[in-house]
């Protein structure tokens, strides 16, 4: 199995970028993983917010593989605890899923028309999180899930 993380926009905060790298390195002990950046479109005098989001959506769609199980980070998505996420990942592995793709959008949210290409939406919290922090939370929870799957003591 492989994990891919499609991130819209860069992580500008060095501390959060460092934590992203830490958890990616930890996760890579269990599965191959990679991050795929997508440029965040800025609203300009010539480009409206909806046009910018549509361009982001096309860029994300170009990075998605139809055979992958794709999960979007979305505040309206399904809420899970750590055990639920571990079960989801283990279930995907058991059913032969070759790749799980997590998609984290930028400050303006998920572009319209992308939902039909996604398998599920995942909410990390009822709180609204800055997207850079949400990435770290997701990566930490995925690392925790692999520790649970492999009977490692990190969870406690």
Order of alpha helices (4+ residues) and beta strands (2+ residues): beta-alpha-beta-alpha-beta-alpha-beta-beta-alpha
